[in-house]
Amino acid sequence: MEVIDGNRIAADLIAELKAEVARIPGRRPCLALVRVGDDPASVSYVRKKGLTAAEIGIESRNLLPPVSITQAELESLVDGLNADPAVDGILVQSPLPAHLDERAVFARISPEKDVDGFHPVNVGKLAQEDASGFASCTPAGIMELLARSGVDLAGKHMVVIGRSLIVGKPLALLALQKRPGANATVTVCHSRTAGLAALVRTADVVVAAIGRPEFVTADMVKPGAVVIDVGINRVADPAKKSGYRLVGDVAYAAVAPLASRITPVPGGVGPMTVAMLMKNTVKAFHLRKGG
């Protein structure tokens, strides 16, 4: 069994991007990070994204509008970033406060600057295998993890547990693509799938993205399968100073001995999401520069 080290693979990708950005003459790529409110997880994520951008040499702009911002005001802010020629990528951190329409805000971002890959145009380009679009960062990171771990998906059966717009659906589209590193046969399962355990047992590659702690158990995984755990869940643990510990959607201790390769939580998929955001930002810069 091999543990797929997401921290190491993300660090390799970041080093490659740093070298690429260092070769760019003149203006460097610029990423605008918009965070509304002080959700602790969002604060942490945006800080991490800013630090990673700085490490690579990408300029990051942090915009912190008040939690009282209206829908119209936030959309106007996005419009200003769309029109700014010095901004290559725009990320509006999710979740937004309840009074704001998140989907409408994401759709307001120019597709050419939508480095999170959520705009309907980019989702459409993904379905059409148009490489000028941007894929959502977490599924793109999973594909990168698999490729750099020597997992060839061609002819393999991938079972994705979870049908979200952020992970499940775009990952299925990526894995299905007719290109090197893809060409998988993909089954997408969810909470209402009949005979879920039996379906998962047929998988050569299992991707758990259902948001339920330790949902995938040993009896659901065939020996030799590759297991990718997207989940990050807090469970109570009085022994920890914080009062909780982080676990994935896979019962790691029981499943790991069966797997040929497996991602840990933390340190698996998570670091790749930020790295792929940076890769998308550099890609947006080159596309907007015309090369």
LUMLUM-441732 format. One line per field, with one value per residue: residue number from 1; x, y, z of N, C-alpha, C in turn. Coordinates in pm, whole numbers. Each point is the difference from the previous one (the first is absolute). Layout:
LUMLUM-441732
resi <- [NUM;...]
n_c1 <- [X;...]
n_c2 <- [Y;...]
n_c3 <- [Z;...]
ca_c1 <- [X;...]
ca_c2 <- [Y;...]
ca_c3 <- [Z;...]
c_c1 <- [X;...]
c_c2 <- [Y;...]
c_c3 <- [Z;...]
***
This chain:
LUMLUM-441732
resi <- [1;2;3;4;5;6;7;8;9;10;11;12;13;14;15;16;17;18;19;20;21;22;23;24;25;26;27;28;29;30;31;32;33;34;35;36;37;38;39;40;41;42;43;44;45;46;47;48;49;50;51;52;53;54;55;56;57;58;59;60;61;62;63;64;65;66;67;68;69;70;71;72;73;74;75;76;77;78;79;80;81;82;83;84;85;86;87;88;89;90;91;92;93;94;95;96;97;98;99;100;101;102;103;104;105;106;107;108;109;110;111;112;113;114;115;116;117;118;119;120;121;122;123;124;125;126;127;128;129;130;131;132;133;134;135;136;137;138;139;140;141;142;143;144;145;146;147;148;149;150;151;152;153;154;155;156;157;158;159;160;161;162;163;164;165;166;167;168;169;170;171;172;173;174;175;176;177;178;179;180;181;182;183;184;185;186;187;188;189;190;191;192;193;194;195;196;197;198;199;200;201;202;203;204;205;206;207;208;209;210;211;212;213;214;215;216;217;218;219;220;221;222;223;224;225;226;227;228;229;230;231;232;233;234;235;236;237;238;239;240;241;242;243;244;245;246;247;248;249;250;251;252;253;254;255;256;257;258;259;260;261;262;263;264;265;266;267;268;269;270;271;272;273;274;275;276;277;278;279;280;281;282;283;284;285;286;287;288;289;290;291]
n_c1 <- [85;-33;50;-100;118;-118;57;59;-109;-73;96;-1;-133;2;98;-74;-108;73;55;-123;-49;109;-43;-108;19;35;-127;-14;-38;-129;-19;-127;16;-126;6;-125;19;-14;-61;25;-73;-88;13;-1;-103;-58;32;-35;-107;-10;29;-80;-91;26;-8;-102;-40;-115;-40;-31;-124;3;-122;-26;-102;-76;-31;-20;101;-61;-96;-70;35;-25;-111;-19;37;-73;-97;38;3;-119;-25;61;75;25;-129;66;-7;-123;12;-127;50;-21;-101;-97;-16;-93;16;114;-25;55;-97;-81;66;3;-126;18;83;86;-49;57;-69;-85;102;-119;-27;-71;52;-129;66;68;-116;-54;106;-15;-131;40;74;-42;127;-72;-81;-65;70;-106;54;-100;-96;42;-2;-118;-31;48;-66;-103;10;25;-102;-1;-115;-4;-89;76;-127;34;-56;-38;-14;-79;24;-105;-102;86;-34;46;-45;-109;-82;76;18;-128;-23;85;-47;-113;73;-2;85;132;2;-87;-109;-48;-51;-97;-15;-105;34;-106;-56;-54;126;-75;23;14;-1;-94;-55;22;-41;-67;32;70;-78;9;-93;32;-116;-42;110;26;28;111;-62;115;-53;74;-123;26;119;21;66;95;-116;-7;29;-86;44;-113;-57;-52;-8;-65;68;-89;98;-49;71;-63;100;-17;-3;76;-24;88;-108;27;-38;128;-40;92;-5;-129;-10;91;-11;-123;26;12;-86;31;-92;85;-56;62;39;-123;-133;-14;129;-54;-104;81;78;-114;-41;120;-10;-126;53;104;-86;-78;112;44;-121;0;124;-76;46]
n_c2 <- [-120;92;83;55;56;51;7;-115;-57;59;-36;-118;2;38;-89;-82;37;-11;-109;-39;40;-57;-77;43;66;108;34;-32;-127;33;-37;29;12;-37;53;-49;77;-57;-78;-68;-93;95;51;-123;-33;118;-12;-129;41;100;-83;-90;95;51;-127;-5;115;-56;111;19;26;36;-34;80;-10;92;-72;130;-30;76;-71;112;28;-126;-1;120;-53;-108;83;66;-116;-28;130;-46;61;48;-38;-113;-16;-47;3;-36;17;-129;0;56;116;-45;132;-61;22;-109;-73;101;1;-133;6;93;-90;78;-78;105;42;-94;27;17;35;98;86;20;104;7;-16;84;80;-26;13;108;-18;123;-14;90;-92;20;-104;-36;72;-41;-14;119;32;-61;54;112;-21;-41;101;82;-80;21;61;-95;93;-10;-17;84;-63;126;-15;101;14;58;84;59;128;-12;-124;-61;97;104;-73;-34;126;34;-94;47;110;26;-27;13;-103;-7;9;45;-109;92;-38;81;-16;-18;82;16;-30;-81;-83;109;-77;-69;117;52;-119;49;100;41;107;20;90;24;55;-69;37;-130;23;-47;54;6;-120;-85;-30;131;-44;-20;-109;90;43;106;58;89;58;53;-82;98;-82;80;-84;-12;57;-43;-93;68;87;-16;-123;1;-94;7;-40;-92;-26;-37;-119;93;-18;-16;110;75;-101;30;131;19;102;93;97;63;18;116;82;-15;3;36;-34;-97;22;40;-106;-66;68;-20;-128;5;66;-81;-101;61;22;-123;-49;84;-49;-107;-65]
n_c3 <- [0;-89;89;-66;-10;32;119;-23;-50;96;85;-64;-2;128;16;-75;68;110;-53;-31;115;50;-99;64;-114;69;-20;128;1;-3;126;-24;132;-16;122;12;106;120;-90;114;-59;-34;122;47;-78;20;128;-4;-65;87;99;-56;-26;121;43;-82;52;34;-56;129;-31;126;-33;102;-85;58;107;18;-81;-90;-55;-15;125;36;-73;53;118;-28;-38;110;63;-54;28;107;-93;122;-1;25;133;16;133;4;122;-9;88;-72;66;81;23;-35;-129;54;-50;33;116;9;-40;94;51;-64;-96;-60;107;-38;80;57;-126;59;-87;-35;-49;115;64;-89;15;129;-14;-65;110;28;-35;-66;50;116;45;71;98;78;-93;-41;129;4;-117;53;114;-72;-86;102;28;-132;28;-90;-24;-106;-30;97;102;-15;131;-30;129;-57;-9;82;-16;125;29;39;-40;39;110;-1;-31;97;82;-52;10;-130;99;-12;83;-102;-78;117;54;4;126;-2;127;78;87;-120;-20;-72;102;74;109;-62;-32;121;36;-103;79;-106;-12;131;-27;127;-38;106;69;12;127;-53;-102;-65;15;71;39;-22;37;-131;30;23;47;-81;115;-49;110;-44;86;71;104;82;78;96;71;116;-63;-95;-4;-130;51;-112;-92;-99;-65;-88;-125;22;43;15;131;-29;-74;64;88;-42;12;-132;-5;91;2;79;118;14;-98;-47;-19;128;16;-71;79;96;-16;-19;106;49;-32;44;104;1;-13;90;68;-27;31;104;16;-27;110]
ca_c1 <- [-85;73;-74;21;38;-49;87;120;-37;-35;125;65;-74;26;137;-5;-66;93;100;-68;-31;128;43;-93;48;-101;-103;-24;-143;-66;-120;-81;-68;-110;-56;-105;-23;114;-8;138;58;25;116;116;21;44;137;84;8;85;138;47;21;123;112;18;27;-128;-55;-136;-73;-104;-112;-75;-120;-71;-99;-128;-4;-119;25;36;133;100;9;71;141;47;5;121;115;-8;44;138;92;112;-47;-12;-89;-88;-59;-88;7;-125;-137;-38;-111;-126;-83;58;-23;134;6;-6;129;97;-33;33;143;33;51;145;66;-63;102;-61;-65;-142;-88;-64;77;111;-56;-32;126;47;-80;36;144;63;109;11;-78;63;-65;-6;135;13;9;122;107;-8;57;145;50;0;101;135;20;13;-128;-55;-143;-53;-64;-31;-133;2;-128;1;-111;-29;-40;1;53;137;91;-47;-34;116;99;-48;26;145;47;-56;54;80;134;89;-28;-144;-57;-59;-144;-33;-132;-20;-97;-39;-69;-120;37;-33;112;121;121;36;54;133;91;44;85;147;33;-112;14;-102;-24;-141;-13;-41;121;35;-114;49;58;81;-82;-42;118;63;145;77;-60;55;-103;22;-91;-17;-69;69;-109;37;-71;37;109;38;144;67;-14;-106;-127;-41;105;-44;-4;-54;-122;43;51;137;75;-50;5;137;69;-56;23;134;39;-106;35;-32;-68;34;124;-23;-59;-8;105;-7;-102;65;100;-68;-48;114;23;-104;27;108;-62;-84;93;52;-109;-36;114;3;109]
ca_c2 <- [120;127;120;110;118;121;113;-6;22;142;77;-14;83;140;29;14;127;106;12;54;141;74;24;93;139;102;-22;-138;-34;60;-68;76;-87;74;-73;75;-52;-55;-144;-39;-83;86;83;-87;-37;116;28;-101;30;118;-39;-83;92;75;-92;-24;127;53;109;-26;113;-43;92;-44;81;-31;-107;64;34;-49;-75;95;55;-104;-19;118;-23;-99;68;81;-91;-48;106;42;-78;-51;-117;-116;-98;48;-105;43;-112;-61;45;139;14;-57;95;19;-108;-43;-42;120;67;-76;19;139;6;-26;-136;4;24;-92;-102;-103;-94;-20;70;-93;-13;-91;-134;-43;-31;-127;-106;-6;-27;120;25;142;26;-28;-105;20;-28;-126;-113;12;-45;-147;-54;22;-98;-132;-3;8;-121;-111;-69;22;-28;-57;-130;-28;39;94;27;125;4;142;58;146;80;37;-115;-121;13;33;-109;-100;51;-4;-138;-56;65;-79;56;-74;17;-12;-118;-94;-24;67;-11;100;-46;103;-52;-76;-109;-134;-94;82;-72;-95;77;49;-116;-30;110;0;127;51;139;25;144;4;87;-77;-53;-142;-65;-114;-99;-102;-93;66;22;-125;3;58;124;130;69;144;50;145;51;55;9;10;-89;29;-79;66;-11;109;132;71;-68;-75;-40;0;-129;8;-76;-140;-55;-17;-110;-128;-8;13;-127;-60;85;6;138;70;135;24;125;97;-23;-72;83;141;88;9;97;132;-4;7;137;77;-42;63;143;16;-30;115;106;-29;7;140;63;-56;-95]
ca_c3 <- [0;-11;39;-96;79;-66;33;-85;-140;-10;7;-131;-95;36;-44;-145;-29;41;-107;-119;23;4;-138;-65;4;28;101;43;15;117;48;95;96;63;115;68;135;74;23;32;-105;-115;34;-11;-140;-77;43;-64;-143;-14;29;-110;-114;24;-17;-143;-68;-47;82;47;57;93;12;117;19;126;-8;-33;-142;-71;-123;-106;29;-25;-144;-51;31;-98;-129;-2;-19;-138;-91;33;-84;80;76;-88;58;108;84;108;94;46;-22;22;95;-50;-75;-133;-97;-36;-140;-84;11;-80;-141;-35;-30;-139;-18;-24;128;95;28;83;-91;32;-94;-93;-124;24;17;-135;-69;56;-62;-142;-6;-53;94;34;121;129;77;144;50;73;-93;-79;89;9;-124;8;98;-60;-107;57;81;-92;-20;-134;10;-125;15;140;49;112;66;74;96;16;-129;13;-110;32;-12;-66;-142;-85;-2;-95;-134;-23;-12;-124;-119;-93;2;90;142;24;-66;96;3;126;63;105;101;96;118;-38;-90;49;-6;-7;41;-105;-113;35;0;-137;-45;2;67;79;44;102;11;40;118;119;62;-6;-66;-79;91;-65;-78;-123;-85;-43;19;-109;-53;36;77;11;104;-14;118;117;97;141;92;139;56;126;23;-72;62;-72;26;-118;-94;-139;-68;-134;-28;-4;126;-49;64;-48;-146;-51;-30;-122;-117;-59;29;74;48;141;38;-106;-73;-126;-105;40;-51;-146;-40;-5;-107;-130;-13;-49;-138;-81;-8;-98;-129;-38;-41;-136;-96;-19;-70;-134;-21]
c_c1 <- [88;-91;35;20;-40;86;123;-33;-38;126;76;-66;25;141;5;-64;90;105;-62;-27;127;49;-88;57;-114;-98;-17;-151;-57;-130;-71;-79;-104;-57;-99;-23;124;-18;142;67;35;123;128;31;56;144;97;19;91;147;59;26;131;123;33;45;-124;-44;-139;-57;-110;-106;-92;-121;-72;-107;-137;-13;-124;41;48;140;110;16;71;150;61;13;128;125;1;61;145;99;117;-37;-23;-101;-80;-53;-86;-14;-140;23;-15;-110;-134;-82;50;-22;135;11;-1;133;105;-24;34;147;22;55;151;79;-51;94;-49;-77;-147;-95;-62;77;116;-45;-35;125;58;-73;38;149;75;105;18;-79;80;-81;4;125;14;1;123;120;2;61;152;65;12;111;141;31;7;-127;-55;-147;-57;-55;-37;-143;18;-141;17;-122;-22;-23;0;54;147;97;-58;-24;120;107;-41;29;149;49;-49;69;88;138;88;-30;-146;-50;-51;-146;-46;-144;-7;-111;-31;-85;-122;31;-35;121;134;127;46;59;143;101;49;106;149;51;-126;31;-115;-14;-145;-24;-52;122;11;-113;43;75;68;-82;-47;114;61;152;72;-56;82;-112;39;-107;-5;-56;93;-107;58;-83;53;110;49;150;77;-25;-115;-138;-51;123;-60;4;-58;-133;28;48;144;68;-43;19;143;69;-49;45;141;59;-118;49;-38;-84;49;125;-15;-48;9;107;-6;-101;61;101;-65;-63;112;31;-102;26;111;-52;-84;87;48;-110;-38;111;13;115;42]
c_c2 <- [125;115;111;129;128;121;2;31;146;87;-8;91;148;42;19;134;119;24;60;149;86;34;102;142;96;-41;-148;-28;56;-72;87;-98;81;-87;90;-62;-66;-146;-54;-84;85;89;-82;-32;117;38;-96;30;120;-32;-83;84;75;-87;-20;126;59;112;-38;127;-54;109;-54;90;-41;-106;56;33;-59;-79;94;56;-102;-24;118;-12;-97;64;84;-85;-58;100;40;-84;-59;-123;-116;-103;60;-121;65;-120;-45;-59;150;7;-35;96;23;-124;-41;-34;120;76;-73;21;141;14;-30;-141;-5;22;-94;-117;-107;-101;-24;68;-100;-18;-98;-142;-58;-37;-132;-116;-20;-30;113;46;147;36;-34;-107;36;-59;-134;-120;6;-47;-151;-64;13;-99;-139;-12;-6;-118;-125;-79;38;-43;-71;-141;-37;46;91;16;125;2;147;64;152;66;33;-116;-109;13;40;-108;-108;45;-4;-142;-67;51;-93;63;-84;33;-14;-130;-106;-27;45;-28;105;-49;114;-65;-85;-114;-135;-92;69;-79;-97;71;45;-113;-37;99;-34;125;49;145;31;150;23;84;-70;-67;-152;-84;-127;-95;-111;-95;60;11;-133;11;54;127;121;79;147;56;153;62;63;35;11;-97;25;-93;71;-4;112;132;79;-60;-79;-46;-3;-141;20;-70;-150;-41;-47;-125;-135;-17;-3;-133;-68;71;-17;139;67;138;13;126;39;-43;-78;95;149;90;19;104;139;4;14;137;88;-36;63;149;29;-28;117;115;-22;12;145;77;-53;-94;-60]
c_c3 <- [0;44;-99;79;-75;29;-92;-145;-22;2;-132;-102;26;-44;-151;-41;35;-107;-126;15;0;-141;-72;7;33;108;29;5;130;29;102;87;75;113;72;138;56;37;21;-108;-122;23;-20;-146;-80;37;-66;-148;-26;21;-114;-125;15;-21;-149;-73;-65;93;46;61;90;11;108;23;129;-21;-39;-148;-66;-124;-111;21;-29;-149;-66;25;-101;-138;-13;-21;-141;-97;21;-81;77;82;-97;50;115;73;107;94;45;140;21;106;-64;-85;-144;-86;-58;-149;-94;3;-84;-149;-48;-38;-148;-16;-18;129;109;31;98;-84;23;-99;-98;-131;19;26;-137;-79;49;-65;-147;-22;-70;101;35;125;125;73;148;67;71;-95;-90;81;17;-124;0;98;-63;-105;58;93;-88;-22;-138;3;-123;23;142;33;121;55;85;91;35;-135;2;-126;21;-25;-91;-149;-85;-3;-99;-143;-34;-25;-128;-125;-83;-12;92;147;37;-64;98;-33;138;43;110;93;96;109;-33;-98;63;-14;-6;31;-109;-122;28;-3;-140;-49;5;72;70;40;94;20;39;125;123;61;-12;-61;-75;92;-79;-88;-132;-103;-39;18;-124;-58;43;68;20;93;-6;129;102;102;141;81;141;47;126;28;-69;70;-62;30;-119;-77;-139;-56;-139;-14;-6;140;-25;58;-54;-151;-53;-30;-127;-126;-56;22;69;40;147;16;139;-76;-128;-108;33;-57;-151;-47;-14;-114;-138;-23;-57;-146;-94;-17;-101;-141;-48;-48;-144;-106;-30;-72;-144;-26;123]
***
